[in-house]
Amino acid sequence: MDCYRMRANFIYGSWEFLLSETPPITYITFESSSIFTIPDNFVYSPNVRTLDLSRNFLHDVPVTICNLINLQSLQLWVNPLTRLPIELAALTSLQDLNVSSTHLPVYPRELCLPSLRTLILGDNTLTTLPDEISNMTSLTELNVGLNSLTHVPATIANMPSLRLLHLFSNHLSALPLLPSSLVELDLWSNQIHTPDILHGCTALTTLNLGKNGLTGTPNFTQFTCLHTLKITFNTMATFPILPPSIEEVDIGFNTPVLTVPEDIGHHCPNLKKIILPTQGLAAPTGFTETRNWFIRKL
């Protein structure tokens, strides 16, 4: 990859760009360049595959970016944006879009592009997602953590390629049917009080339900492929019911401290680590105490 850092100097009202002409430019970065705008006389090469405008002071995204007809990655994170122009829909080759930490209140339905594979929308002010997210049939990762979502569109079930879904730190108390392709789901710090409302994601290997107000005795046996479970900062009354596939469970900072069933190793033959305050607790059969967790004896 040919990578060039474009150094922009604002001198006497004109922009000076220092740029090598050969070989063809495929990667341009203005990261952390303290720029407020992209000048009109900037030359957009059709060879550019990646444009990084992150960590600047851009209030608007210039629609002239659409001239980068082969652009695959657009990095806009950490800019004071308030909107994304729908003209960006012309970037039909775009695969990776990051607009996290930009004060974005709405993600336009027009930008639910079938070509996108990664969409990072974390740390914004979103309250909802468009129903058209199902148009992103190639999307494998969606990050909408640190927003103000109160619901997720039911159309998310129609995203056959989605594998990683990050919904942490929102205001979700319920979820629709989720894609069966999901392998990682992060719901840290929401209001999901029971795993029983998680439907469709039968291929999950990693699940985070920490700080959700889980109570009673949560049952996770529906997740037959689950390897890693994080359920810290909850108020479960007794130790959760785990699937035989589980390899690691973190139940730290639960109130009260939970007693681990003596025969947990028999019911969960793949379990290698249990993370919780172990002081004063007896290690279950086949496990030994190390710092703040029990690990299976070799």
C-alpha positions as CSV (number, residue, x, y, z in Angstrom):
1,M,0.0,0.0,0.0
2,D,1.3,3.5,-0.9
3,C,0.6,5.7,2.1
4,Y,1.0,9.4,2.0
5,R,0.5,11.9,4.8
6,M,-0.8,15.1,3.4
7,R,0.6,18.1,5.4
8,A,-1.7,21.1,5.1
9,N,-0.3,24.5,6.0
10,F,-2.6,27.5,6.0
11,I,-0.4,30.3,4.8
12,Y,-1.7,33.7,3.8
13,G,-5.1,32.4,3.0
14,S,-3.9,29.6,0.7
15,W,-3.4,25.8,1.2
16,E,-0.1,24.2,0.4
17,F,-0.1,20.4,-0.1
18,L,3.1,18.4,0.0
19,L,2.4,15.3,-2.0
20,S,4.6,13.0,-4.1
21,E,3.2,12.4,-7.5
22,T,4.3,8.8,-8.1
23,P,3.5,6.0,-7.7
24,P,-0.3,6.3,-7.8
25,I,-1.7,7.3,-4.3
26,T,-3.9,4.7,-2.7
27,Y,-3.9,5.9,1.0
28,I,-4.3,9.5,2.1
29,T,-4.3,10.6,5.8
30,F,-5.0,13.9,7.4
31,E,-5.3,12.3,10.8
32,S,-4.7,14.8,13.7
33,S,-3.8,17.6,11.3
34,S,-6.0,20.3,13.0
35,I,-7.9,21.0,9.7
36,F,-11.4,22.6,9.6
37,T,-12.2,21.9,6.0
38,I,-11.0,20.2,2.9
39,P,-10.1,22.8,0.2
40,D,-12.0,23.0,-3.1
41,N,-8.8,22.7,-5.0
42,F,-7.9,19.3,-3.5
43,V,-7.3,16.8,-6.3
44,Y,-9.3,13.5,-5.8
45,S,-7.5,10.6,-7.4
46,P,-9.5,7.6,-8.5
47,N,-6.7,5.4,-7.2
48,V,-7.4,6.3,-3.6
49,R,-8.7,3.4,-1.5
50,T,-8.4,4.9,2.0
51,L,-9.1,8.4,3.2
52,D,-8.4,9.2,6.9
53,L,-9.8,12.5,8.2
54,S,-10.0,11.4,11.8
55,R,-9.2,13.6,14.8
56,N,-9.7,17.0,13.2
57,F,-12.2,19.9,13.4
58,L,-14.5,19.1,10.4
59,H,-18.1,20.3,10.8
60,D,-19.1,19.1,7.4
61,V,-18.1,16.2,5.1
62,P,-17.4,17.7,1.7
63,V,-19.5,16.0,-1.0
64,T,-16.5,16.2,-3.3
65,I,-15.3,13.0,-1.5
66,C,-17.8,11.3,-3.8
67,N,-15.2,11.8,-6.6
68,L,-13.2,9.0,-5.0
69,I,-15.1,6.5,-6.9
70,N,-13.0,3.5,-5.7
71,L,-12.8,4.5,-2.1
72,Q,-13.1,1.5,0.3
73,S,-12.3,3.0,3.7
74,L,-13.4,6.4,5.1
75,Q,-12.3,7.4,8.6
76,L,-14.2,10.4,10.1
77,W,-14.0,9.6,13.8
78,V,-13.5,12.4,16.4
79,N,-14.7,15.3,14.4
80,P,-17.5,17.7,15.4
81,L,-19.9,16.6,12.7
82,T,-23.7,16.9,13.0
83,R,-24.7,15.2,9.8
84,L,-23.5,12.9,7.0
85,P,-24.4,14.0,3.5
86,I,-26.6,11.5,1.7
87,E,-24.4,12.1,-1.4
88,L,-21.9,9.7,0.1
89,A,-24.2,7.0,-1.2
90,A,-22.4,7.4,-4.5
91,L,-19.4,5.6,-2.9
92,T,-20.6,2.2,-4.0
93,S,-17.2,0.5,-3.3
94,L,-17.1,1.7,0.4
95,Q,-16.5,-1.1,2.8
96,D,-15.3,0.5,6.0
97,L,-16.9,3.6,7.5
98,N,-16.0,5.0,11.0
99,V,-17.9,8.0,12.2
100,S,-17.6,7.4,16.0
101,S,-17.3,10.3,18.4
102,T,-18.7,12.9,16.0
103,H,-21.9,14.0,17.8
104,L,-24.0,12.4,15.0
105,P,-27.7,12.4,15.9
106,V,-29.0,10.4,12.9
107,Y,-27.5,7.9,10.5
108,P,-29.1,8.4,7.1
109,R,-31.0,5.5,5.6
110,E,-29.5,6.4,2.2
111,L,-26.1,5.3,3.6
112,C,-27.1,1.8,4.4
113,L,-24.9,0.6,1.6
114,P,-24.8,-3.0,0.5
115,S,-21.0,-2.8,0.0
116,L,-20.3,-1.9,3.7
117,R,-18.6,-4.5,5.8
118,T,-17.7,-2.5,8.9
119,L,-19.8,0.4,10.3
120,I,-18.6,2.1,13.5
121,L,-21.1,4.6,15.0
122,G,-20.1,4.5,18.6
123,D,-20.0,7.4,21.0
124,N,-22.6,9.6,19.3
125,T,-26.2,10.7,20.1
126,L,-28.2,8.2,18.1
127,T,-31.6,7.3,19.4
128,T,-32.6,4.9,16.7
129,L,-31.3,3.2,13.6
130,P,-33.0,3.2,10.2
131,D,-35.1,0.2,9.1
132,E,-32.9,0.1,6.0
133,I,-30.0,-1.4,7.9
134,S,-31.1,-4.7,6.4
135,N,-29.8,-3.3,3.0
136,M,-26.3,-3.8,4.4
137,T,-26.2,-7.4,3.4
138,S,-22.4,-7.6,3.5
139,L,-22.0,-6.0,6.9
140,T,-20.0,-8.2,9.3
141,E,-19.5,-5.7,12.2
142,L,-21.8,-3.0,13.6
143,N,-20.8,-0.9,16.5
144,V,-23.4,1.4,18.0
145,G,-22.1,1.5,21.5
146,L,-22.2,4.6,23.7
147,N,-25.4,6.1,22.2
148,S,-29.0,6.5,23.4
149,L,-30.8,3.7,21.6
150,T,-34.1,2.6,23.1
151,H,-34.8,0.0,20.4
152,V,-33.2,-1.9,17.5
153,P,-35.1,-2.2,14.2
154,A,-36.6,-5.7,13.6
155,T,-35.0,-5.6,10.2
156,I,-31.7,-6.4,11.8
157,A,-32.7,-10.1,11.6
158,N,-32.3,-9.8,7.8
159,M,-28.5,-9.1,7.9
160,P,-27.1,-12.5,7.0
161,S,-23.4,-11.5,7.2
162,L,-23.5,-9.8,10.6
163,R,-21.0,-11.4,13.1
164,L,-20.1,-8.7,15.6
165,L,-22.7,-6.5,17.2
166,H,-21.8,-3.9,19.8
167,L,-24.7,-2.3,21.6
168,F,-23.1,-1.5,24.9
169,S,-24.0,1.6,26.9
170,N,-27.5,2.3,25.5
171,H,-31.0,2.2,26.9
172,L,-32.2,-1.1,25.6
173,S,-34.7,-3.2,27.6
174,A,-35.7,-5.5,24.7
175,L,-34.3,-6.8,21.4
176,P,-35.9,-8.1,18.3
177,L,-34.9,-11.4,16.6
178,L,-31.2,-11.3,16.0
179,P,-29.3,-12.7,13.0
180,S,-28.3,-16.4,13.4
181,S,-24.9,-15.4,12.0
182,L,-23.9,-13.5,15.2
183,V,-20.9,-14.8,17.1
184,E,-20.2,-11.8,19.4
185,L,-22.8,-9.7,21.1
186,D,-21.9,-6.9,23.5
187,L,-24.8,-5.5,25.6
188,W,-22.8,-4.1,28.5
189,S,-24.7,-1.4,30.5
190,N,-28.3,-1.7,29.2
191,Q,-31.5,-2.9,30.8
192,I,-31.7,-6.5,29.7
193,H,-32.9,-8.2,32.8
194,T,-32.9,-11.8,31.5
195,P,-31.2,-13.7,28.6
196,D,-34.5,-15.2,27.7
197,I,-35.3,-12.2,25.5
198,L,-32.3,-12.9,23.2
199,H,-33.6,-14.8,20.3
200,G,-32.2,-16.0,17.0
201,C,-28.4,-15.7,17.8
202,T,-27.8,-19.4,18.3
203,A,-24.2,-19.3,17.0
204,L,-23.0,-16.9,19.7
205,T,-19.5,-17.6,21.1
206,T,-19.1,-14.4,23.1
207,L,-21.7,-12.6,25.1
208,N,-21.4,-9.6,27.5
209,L,-24.4,-8.9,29.7
210,G,-22.6,-7.0,32.4
211,K,-24.3,-4.2,34.3
212,N,-27.8,-5.1,33.0
213,G,-29.6,-5.8,36.3
214,L,-29.7,-9.5,35.8
215,T,-31.6,-11.1,38.7
216,G,-32.6,-14.6,39.9
217,T,-30.9,-17.5,38.2
218,P,-30.2,-16.6,34.5
219,N,-30.3,-19.6,32.2
220,F,-27.9,-19.5,29.2
221,T,-28.3,-23.0,27.9
222,Q,-30.0,-21.8,24.8
223,F,-26.6,-20.6,23.6
224,T,-25.1,-24.0,22.7
225,C,-21.9,-22.5,21.1
226,L,-21.1,-20.0,23.9
227,H,-17.5,-20.0,25.0
228,T,-17.1,-16.7,26.8
229,L,-19.7,-15.1,29.1
230,K,-19.3,-11.8,31.0
231,I,-22.1,-11.0,33.4
232,T,-20.4,-8.6,35.9
233,F,-22.1,-5.9,38.0
234,N,-25.5,-7.6,38.3
235,T,-27.7,-8.8,41.2
236,M,-28.2,-12.5,40.4
237,A,-29.4,-14.5,43.4
238,T,-27.7,-17.7,42.5
239,F,-25.0,-19.0,40.1
240,P,-26.3,-18.9,36.5
241,I,-27.1,-22.0,34.5
242,L,-24.4,-22.4,31.9
243,P,-24.3,-24.4,28.6
244,P,-21.8,-27.3,28.3
245,S,-19.8,-25.4,25.7
246,I,-18.8,-22.6,28.1
247,E,-15.0,-22.1,28.6
248,E,-14.8,-18.9,30.6
249,V,-17.4,-17.0,32.8
250,D,-16.9,-13.7,34.5
251,I,-19.4,-12.9,37.3
252,G,-17.3,-10.4,39.3
253,F,-18.9,-7.6,41.3
254,N,-22.3,-9.3,41.5
255,T,-24.3,-8.6,44.7
256,P,-24.3,-10.9,46.5
257,V,-21.1,-12.9,45.9
258,L,-22.2,-16.2,44.4
259,T,-21.3,-19.6,45.5
260,V,-20.0,-21.8,42.7
261,P,-21.8,-25.2,42.4
262,E,-19.5,-28.0,43.5
263,D,-20.2,-30.1,40.4
264,I,-19.9,-27.2,37.9
265,G,-17.0,-29.0,36.1
266,H,-19.2,-32.0,35.5
267,H,-22.0,-30.0,33.9
268,C,-19.6,-27.8,32.0
269,P,-16.7,-30.1,30.8
270,N,-15.1,-27.3,28.8
271,L,-15.0,-24.7,31.5
272,K,-11.5,-23.5,32.2
273,K,-11.9,-20.2,34.2
274,I,-14.4,-18.7,36.6
275,I,-13.8,-15.1,37.5
276,L,-15.3,-13.8,40.7
277,P,-14.3,-12.8,44.3
278,T,-13.0,-16.1,45.6
279,Q,-12.1,-15.1,49.1
280,G,-13.8,-17.4,51.6
281,L,-15.3,-19.6,48.8
282,A,-14.5,-23.3,48.3
283,A,-13.1,-24.2,44.9
284,P,-15.4,-26.6,43.0
285,T,-14.2,-30.1,42.2
286,G,-11.4,-30.1,39.7
287,F,-10.6,-26.4,40.1
288,T,-8.0,-24.4,42.1
289,E,-7.9,-20.8,43.3
290,T,-5.6,-18.3,41.6
291,R,-5.9,-14.6,42.5
292,N,-9.6,-13.8,41.9
293,W,-10.6,-16.7,39.8
294,F,-10.9,-20.5,39.9
295,I,-9.1,-22.3,37.1
296,R,-9.4,-26.0,36.2
297,K,-6.6,-28.2,37.4
298,L,-4.3,-29.6,34.7
